[in-house]
Amino acid sequence: MLILIALFNGNLVLNKRKVQVKKNWLDTLDIEQKNNNVLPTLNDSWISGFIDAEGCFNVTLFKRKAMALGYQIKLRFMIDQKDSLENMLYLKDQLNQVLKDLKT
């Protein structure tokens, strides 16, 4: 259990998870909480786990005669997180940067 505490303490992104670890483990074992400000990037695996848990992709195909191939494709990507506005805004900025880079 101490190995898990060492891995999680100071290395979590979401505040609700930091509170869980503090309440369930750190306070119980009288261990000081590390306050590292861990921010995910689009180059690490955090984002894939987060999207797997909190997001989804949708693809819808519509018949449209006005389109060159007779179909229109609608792509949608959604993430839902009610308690982490700060993290969601950070993630939005990261994704917007990728879109800007793709356009150049």
PyMOL commands that set and color helices and strands:
alter all, ss='L'
color gray80, all
select helices_A, chain A and resi 2-8+15-29+46-54+85-103
alter helices_A, ss='H'
color red, helices_A
select strands_A, chain A and resi 55-63+71-79
alter strands_A, ss='S'
color yellow, strands_A
deselect
rebuild
show_as cartoon
